[in-house]
Amino acid sequence: MARKSKLANVWLDDVRFGEPLYIGDLIIPEHSDTPAAFSYSQAWLTEANAFAIDPYLPLVAGPQYPVKGTLAGIFRDTAPDRWGRVLIERREALLAIRESRANRTLFDLDFLLAVQDVSRMGGLRFKDEQEEFISSGEFAVPPVSKLRELQALAARIQDVGIESLPEYEQWLAMLMAPGTSLGGARPKASFEDTDGSLWIAKFPAQDDRYDIGKWEYLAHRLARNSGIAVPNSRLEQLGGQYHTFCVNRFDRVGHRRRMYASAMTMSGKQDGEPSSYLDIAQVITDHGARGHVDFDLAELFRRLMFNVAIGNRDDHLRNHGFLREESGWRLAPAFDMNPNPAKREHALDLGAKSTPDTALDAAISTHEFYRLTDSEAALILGVCQTTCRTTRQAACFISSV
């Protein structure tokens, strides 16, 4: 997709750092498949609390390009994943018909700029040359009262031939603001709860063969009982056979935002590259907030043991993340945890050779990398073993919900 090269002002909007701050410029190239450079603003470089928004974008003057791909990792984190891309591609197809032209091929940068500002992930925001936040105000985040309708629309929008219906454009518009900013392949939407807080609703997919929403709710309950930090969550029955799992957005504090980076960005990895829990541990060691490194290493080890215990094997680097504090990065609350009975191997290497039958033993053998003593690791293991036993009891309970 070609355009005249221009700048998008990058702003940091994080409640921990006061009012929104202009921190740099993203140089939007003429062609979307060309790497986009980023330059820190002089004001940010001289700011007392300045930090590198991405470990691979150090605090230096001048344009910096992504190590790989067309966008630096921190900008990919604010861009949509598969579900959001589906919606944006469908809107592009609709615009192409309206404007009597061929569909444009969309690249990472196009998706980044198409995300609705109101629900964009994390604390980075983008302003255009008119000093307006890009993609702001066109669509609103729906209230919780619209969830049932949104779930029905998310299911309908995937139907073959849906584009021919007269209501299609209106339905797509209703899904744009709540859905374009979110990661993952499953249909989902942000919504505003009755207290004004921002939540995510994860709807059943058309090809689901069991109640995935219920199982994710179960995993969250067990994680909380195991001492793992998780956002508030609840289960909704909105119609149909399966449930919708709803979870509070941890990158929001009231109507303000928090700076977020995925473990993939923080570790400098790319999709498909070999990676392990030890890569995340190294990020905590290198970039963790002062006074919290040991705590977060222990928390990461607890999540490792928990994921092994419940069979959450879709534990890739985008399913772990960090929130920025004044003195460094802290582990974000755990998210996207769900037992995966069909997968035999964890997406992340456990840090020691293992088979599905020896995974728990392999995981605990790595405890020294998390600065844990034998007794501390054994205590965490004991909690996880209790969780394993509780899983069957909780599964029986949740089947009656």
C-alpha positions as CSV (number, residue, x, y, z in Angstrom):
1,M,0.0,0.0,0.0
2,A,1.7,3.2,-1.2
3,R,1.5,6.6,0.4
4,K,3.5,9.8,0.8
5,S,6.1,9.4,3.5
6,K,5.1,11.2,6.7
7,L,5.5,11.2,10.4
8,A,3.2,9.9,13.2
9,N,3.9,11.5,16.5
10,V,4.3,8.8,19.2
11,W,2.9,9.7,22.7
12,L,3.3,7.9,26.0
13,D,0.0,7.9,27.9
14,D,0.7,6.1,31.2
15,V,-0.8,7.0,34.5
16,R,2.6,6.3,36.2
17,F,4.2,9.1,34.2
18,G,1.6,11.9,34.6
19,E,0.1,13.6,31.6
20,P,0.6,12.2,28.1
21,L,4.1,12.9,26.8
22,Y,5.4,13.3,23.2
23,I,8.3,10.8,23.0
24,G,9.2,10.5,19.3
25,D,8.2,10.1,15.7
26,L,7.4,7.0,13.7
27,I,8.5,7.6,10.1
28,I,5.7,6.2,8.0
29,P,7.3,5.2,4.7
30,E,5.9,5.6,1.2
31,H,5.4,1.8,0.9
32,S,4.0,-0.2,3.8
33,D,6.3,-3.1,3.2
34,T,9.3,-0.9,4.0
35,P,10.7,-0.9,7.5
36,A,9.4,2.1,9.6
37,A,12.1,4.1,11.5
38,F,11.5,5.5,14.9
39,S,13.3,8.6,16.4
40,Y,13.0,9.7,20.0
41,S,12.1,13.4,20.5
42,Q,14.7,15.7,22.1
43,A,12.2,16.4,24.9
44,W,12.0,12.7,25.8
45,L,15.8,12.2,25.5
46,T,16.3,14.9,28.1
47,E,13.3,13.8,30.3
48,A,14.4,12.8,33.8
49,N,12.3,9.7,33.8
50,A,13.0,8.7,30.2
51,F,13.4,5.0,29.3
52,A,13.8,3.0,26.2
53,I,10.3,1.9,25.1
54,D,11.9,-1.2,23.6
55,P,15.2,-2.8,24.6
56,Y,16.1,-2.7,20.9
57,L,15.4,1.0,20.6
58,P,18.0,2.5,22.9
59,L,17.8,6.1,24.2
60,V,19.8,7.7,21.4
61,A,19.2,10.5,18.9
62,G,18.4,9.7,15.3
63,P,16.3,7.2,13.3
64,Q,16.4,3.6,14.4
65,Y,15.1,0.7,12.3
66,P,13.6,-2.6,13.4
67,V,16.2,-5.5,13.7
68,K,13.8,-7.6,11.7
69,G,10.5,-7.0,9.8
70,T,8.9,-3.7,9.2
71,L,8.0,-2.6,12.8
72,A,9.9,-2.6,16.0
73,G,8.5,-5.1,18.5
74,I,7.0,-2.5,20.8
75,F,4.9,-1.2,17.9
76,R,3.9,-4.7,16.9
77,D,2.5,-5.1,20.4
78,T,0.1,-2.2,19.8
79,A,-1.0,-3.7,16.4
80,P,-3.7,-6.3,16.0
81,D,-3.3,-10.0,15.7
82,R,-5.3,-12.4,13.7
83,W,-8.9,-11.5,14.8
84,G,-8.2,-7.8,14.6
85,R,-6.6,-8.2,11.2
86,V,-9.7,-10.1,9.9
87,L,-11.9,-7.1,10.8
88,I,-9.5,-4.6,9.2
89,E,-9.1,-6.6,6.0
90,R,-12.9,-6.9,5.8
91,R,-13.2,-3.1,6.2
92,E,-10.6,-2.6,3.5
93,A,-12.6,-4.8,1.1
94,L,-15.7,-2.9,1.9
95,L,-13.9,0.5,1.1
96,A,-12.5,-0.9,-2.1
97,I,-16.0,-1.8,-3.3
98,R,-17.3,1.6,-2.3
99,E,-14.4,3.4,-4.0
100,S,-14.5,1.2,-7.1
101,R,-10.9,0.0,-6.8
102,A,-9.0,-3.2,-6.2
103,N,-8.3,-4.4,-2.6
104,R,-5.0,-3.0,-1.2
105,T,-2.5,-5.4,0.2
106,L,-2.2,-4.5,3.9
107,F,1.1,-4.8,5.8
108,D,2.0,-4.5,9.5
109,L,2.1,-0.7,9.4
110,D,-1.4,-0.5,7.8
111,F,-2.8,-2.7,10.6
112,L,-1.0,-0.6,13.3
113,L,-2.5,2.6,12.0
114,A,-6.0,1.1,11.6
115,V,-6.4,0.1,15.2
116,Q,-8.9,2.2,17.1
117,D,-7.2,4.5,19.5
118,V,-9.7,4.1,22.3
119,S,-9.0,0.4,22.7
120,R,-5.3,0.2,21.5
121,M,-3.2,-2.1,23.7
122,G,-0.7,-0.5,26.1
123,G,0.3,3.1,26.6
124,L,1.5,4.2,23.2
125,R,-0.7,6.4,21.1
126,F,-0.2,8.0,17.7
127,K,-1.0,11.5,16.4
128,D,-1.3,12.6,12.8
129,E,-0.2,15.9,11.2
130,Q,-3.5,17.5,12.4
131,E,-2.5,16.7,16.0
132,E,-5.4,14.2,16.3
133,F,-4.9,10.7,17.7
134,I,-5.0,8.4,14.7
135,S,-8.2,6.3,14.4
136,S,-9.9,8.1,17.3
137,G,-13.6,8.8,17.7
138,E,-14.8,6.9,14.6
139,F,-16.1,4.0,16.6
140,A,-16.9,3.8,20.3
141,V,-16.2,1.0,22.7
142,P,-19.6,-0.6,23.4
143,P,-21.1,-0.9,26.9
144,V,-21.5,-4.3,28.6
145,S,-25.2,-4.3,27.7
146,K,-24.2,-4.8,24.0
147,L,-22.2,-8.0,24.7
148,R,-25.0,-10.4,23.5
149,E,-25.4,-8.5,20.3
150,L,-21.6,-8.4,19.8
151,Q,-21.2,-12.1,20.3
152,A,-23.9,-12.7,17.7
153,L,-22.2,-10.3,15.2
154,A,-18.8,-11.9,15.8
155,A,-20.3,-15.2,14.8
156,R,-22.2,-13.9,11.8
157,I,-19.3,-11.9,10.4
158,Q,-17.5,-15.1,9.7
159,D,-20.3,-16.6,7.6
160,V,-19.7,-17.2,3.9
161,G,-21.5,-14.6,1.8
162,I,-22.2,-12.3,4.7
163,E,-20.8,-9.4,2.6
164,S,-23.9,-9.4,0.4
165,L,-26.3,-8.6,3.2
166,P,-27.4,-4.9,3.6
167,E,-26.6,-4.9,7.3
168,Y,-23.0,-6.1,6.8
169,E,-21.4,-2.6,6.8
170,Q,-23.2,-1.7,10.0
171,W,-22.3,-5.0,11.7
172,L,-18.7,-4.6,10.7
173,A,-18.6,-1.0,12.1
174,M,-19.9,-2.3,15.4
175,L,-17.0,-4.7,15.7
176,M,-14.2,-2.3,14.6
177,A,-13.6,-0.3,17.8
178,P,-13.9,-3.2,20.3
179,G,-12.1,-5.8,18.2
180,T,-9.3,-4.4,16.1
181,S,-6.8,-3.8,19.0
182,L,-6.8,-7.3,20.4
183,G,-4.5,-10.2,19.8
184,G,-5.2,-13.9,19.2
185,A,-7.2,-15.7,16.5
186,R,-10.5,-16.1,18.4
187,P,-13.3,-13.6,18.1
188,K,-13.3,-11.1,20.9
189,A,-14.2,-7.5,21.8
190,S,-13.3,-4.8,24.3
191,F,-16.3,-3.5,26.2
192,E,-17.0,-0.9,29.0
193,D,-18.3,-2.4,32.2
194,T,-20.9,-0.6,34.4
195,D,-18.1,1.1,36.4
196,G,-16.4,2.5,33.3
197,S,-13.6,0.0,33.3
198,L,-12.4,-1.7,30.1
199,W,-12.8,-5.4,29.7
200,I,-12.3,-8.1,27.0
201,A,-15.0,-10.5,26.0
202,K,-13.7,-13.7,24.4
203,F,-16.5,-15.2,22.4
204,P,-17.0,-18.9,21.4
205,A,-15.7,-19.6,17.9
206,Q,-17.7,-21.3,15.2
207,D,-15.5,-24.4,15.2
208,D,-15.3,-24.9,19.0
209,R,-15.8,-28.5,20.0
210,Y,-16.0,-27.8,23.8
211,D,-16.6,-24.9,26.1
212,I,-13.2,-23.1,25.9
213,G,-14.5,-20.1,27.8
214,K,-15.4,-22.2,30.8
215,W,-12.0,-23.8,30.8
216,E,-10.2,-20.5,30.6
217,Y,-12.3,-19.3,33.5
218,L,-11.4,-22.4,35.5
219,A,-7.7,-21.8,34.7
220,H,-8.0,-18.2,36.0
221,R,-9.6,-19.4,39.2
222,L,-6.9,-22.0,39.8
223,A,-4.1,-19.5,39.0
224,R,-5.5,-17.1,41.5
225,N,-5.7,-19.8,44.1
226,S,-2.1,-20.7,43.4
227,G,-0.9,-17.2,44.2
228,I,-0.5,-16.0,40.6
229,A,-1.5,-12.5,39.8
230,V,-4.4,-12.5,37.3
231,P,-6.9,-9.8,36.3
232,N,-10.5,-10.0,37.5
233,S,-12.6,-12.2,35.3
234,R,-16.1,-13.6,35.0
235,L,-18.1,-16.0,32.9
236,E,-21.1,-14.9,30.8
237,Q,-23.8,-17.0,29.2
238,L,-24.9,-14.9,26.2
239,G,-26.7,-17.5,24.1
240,G,-25.7,-20.6,22.3
241,Q,-24.1,-23.7,23.7
242,Y,-20.9,-22.2,25.0
243,H,-19.9,-19.4,27.4
244,T,-18.0,-16.1,26.9
245,F,-15.0,-15.5,29.1
246,C,-14.7,-11.9,30.3
247,V,-11.5,-10.4,31.7
248,N,-10.5,-7.0,33.0
249,R,-8.0,-5.1,30.8
250,F,-4.8,-4.9,33.0
251,D,-3.3,-2.2,30.7
252,R,-5.9,0.3,32.0
253,V,-6.3,2.2,35.3
254,G,-9.7,3.9,35.2
255,H,-9.6,5.9,31.9
256,R,-5.8,6.0,31.9
257,R,-3.4,3.6,30.3
258,R,-0.3,1.5,31.2
259,M,2.8,1.0,29.1
260,Y,2.9,-2.7,28.0
261,A,5.4,-4.8,26.2
262,S,5.2,-8.5,25.3
263,A,7.8,-11.0,26.3
264,M,8.6,-11.4,22.6
265,T,9.5,-7.7,22.3
266,M,11.5,-7.6,25.5
267,S,13.5,-10.7,24.6
268,G,14.1,-9.6,21.0
269,K,12.6,-12.8,19.6
270,Q,10.6,-13.2,16.4
271,D,7.6,-15.5,15.7
272,G,8.8,-19.0,15.1
273,E,12.2,-18.6,16.8
274,P,13.1,-21.1,19.5
275,S,12.4,-19.6,22.9
276,S,12.1,-20.6,26.5
277,Y,11.0,-19.6,30.0
278,L,14.6,-18.8,30.7
279,D,14.5,-16.1,28.0
280,I,11.7,-14.4,30.1
281,A,13.8,-14.9,33.2
282,Q,16.7,-13.1,31.5
283,V,14.5,-10.2,30.6
284,I,13.5,-9.8,34.3
285,T,17.1,-10.0,35.3
286,D,18.2,-7.4,32.8
287,H,15.3,-5.0,32.7
288,G,13.3,-5.7,35.9
289,A,12.2,-2.9,38.2
290,R,14.6,-2.2,41.1
291,G,13.6,-4.1,44.2
292,H,11.2,-6.4,42.4
293,V,13.5,-8.7,40.3
294,D,13.6,-11.6,42.8
295,F,9.8,-11.4,43.3
296,D,9.1,-11.5,39.6
297,L,11.5,-14.3,39.0
298,A,9.6,-16.4,41.6
299,E,6.3,-15.4,40.1
300,L,7.5,-16.5,36.6
301,F,8.6,-19.8,38.1
302,R,5.2,-20.2,39.7
303,R,3.6,-19.6,36.3
304,L,5.9,-22.1,34.7
305,M,4.9,-24.8,37.2
306,F,1.3,-23.9,37.0
307,N,1.2,-24.1,33.2
308,V,2.9,-27.5,33.3
309,A,0.5,-28.7,36.0
310,I,-2.7,-27.7,34.1
311,G,-1.4,-28.5,30.6
312,N,-1.4,-24.9,29.3
313,R,0.9,-25.5,26.4
314,D,0.0,-22.5,24.3
315,D,2.4,-20.5,26.4
316,H,4.3,-18.6,23.7
317,L,6.1,-15.3,24.2
318,R,3.1,-13.2,23.2
319,N,1.2,-14.8,26.0
320,H,3.5,-13.2,28.6
321,G,4.1,-9.5,29.1
322,F,5.4,-6.6,31.1
323,L,4.2,-3.3,32.5
324,R,6.5,-0.4,32.9
325,E,7.2,1.1,36.3
326,E,9.4,4.1,37.1
327,S,12.5,2.0,37.7
328,G,12.0,-0.8,35.2
329,W,9.6,-3.5,33.9
330,R,7.3,-5.7,36.0
331,L,5.6,-8.9,35.0
332,A,2.1,-8.1,33.8
333,P,-0.7,-10.2,35.3
334,A,-1.0,-13.7,33.8
335,F,-3.4,-14.0,30.8
336,D,-4.4,-16.4,28.0
337,M,-4.1,-19.5,30.2
338,N,-6.1,-22.5,29.0
339,P,-5.6,-26.3,29.2
340,N,-4.6,-27.6,25.8
341,P,-5.2,-31.3,25.8
342,A,-4.6,-31.6,22.1
343,K,-1.0,-30.2,22.3
344,R,1.7,-32.4,23.6
345,E,4.6,-29.9,23.8
346,H,4.8,-26.4,25.3
347,A,5.3,-23.5,22.9
348,L,8.1,-22.4,25.3
349,D,11.0,-24.7,26.1
350,L,10.9,-25.4,29.8
351,G,14.7,-24.9,30.2
352,A,15.5,-28.6,30.6
353,K,14.9,-31.7,28.4
354,S,11.6,-33.3,29.0
355,T,8.7,-35.4,27.7
356,P,5.1,-34.7,28.6
357,D,5.4,-37.3,31.4
358,T,8.5,-35.7,32.9
359,A,7.7,-32.0,32.3
360,L,7.0,-31.2,36.0
361,D,10.4,-32.7,37.1
362,A,12.2,-30.9,34.3
363,A,10.6,-27.6,35.2
364,I,11.5,-27.8,38.9
365,S,15.1,-28.7,38.0
366,T,15.6,-25.2,36.6
367,H,14.7,-23.4,39.9
368,E,18.2,-22.0,40.4
369,F,17.8,-19.8,37.3
370,Y,14.9,-18.1,39.1
371,R,17.0,-17.5,42.3
372,L,15.0,-20.0,44.3
373,T,16.3,-22.4,46.9
374,D,15.4,-26.1,46.9
375,S,12.9,-25.6,49.7
376,E,11.3,-22.5,48.0
377,A,10.9,-24.4,44.7
378,A,9.5,-27.5,46.5
379,L,6.9,-25.2,48.2
380,I,5.8,-23.9,44.8
381,L,5.7,-27.5,43.4
382,G,3.5,-28.5,46.3
383,V,1.0,-25.8,45.4
384,C,1.0,-26.9,41.8
385,Q,0.5,-30.6,42.8
386,T,-2.5,-29.5,44.9
387,T,-3.7,-27.5,41.8
388,C,-3.4,-30.7,39.7
389,R,-5.7,-32.5,42.2
390,T,-8.0,-29.5,42.4
391,T,-8.3,-29.4,38.6
392,R,-10.5,-32.5,38.6
393,Q,-12.7,-31.2,41.4
394,A,-13.0,-27.7,39.8
395,A,-13.7,-29.2,36.4
396,C,-16.7,-31.1,38.0
397,F,-17.8,-27.8,39.6
398,I,-17.5,-25.8,36.4
399,S,-19.4,-28.3,34.3
400,S,-22.4,-27.4,36.4
401,V,-22.0,-23.6,35.9
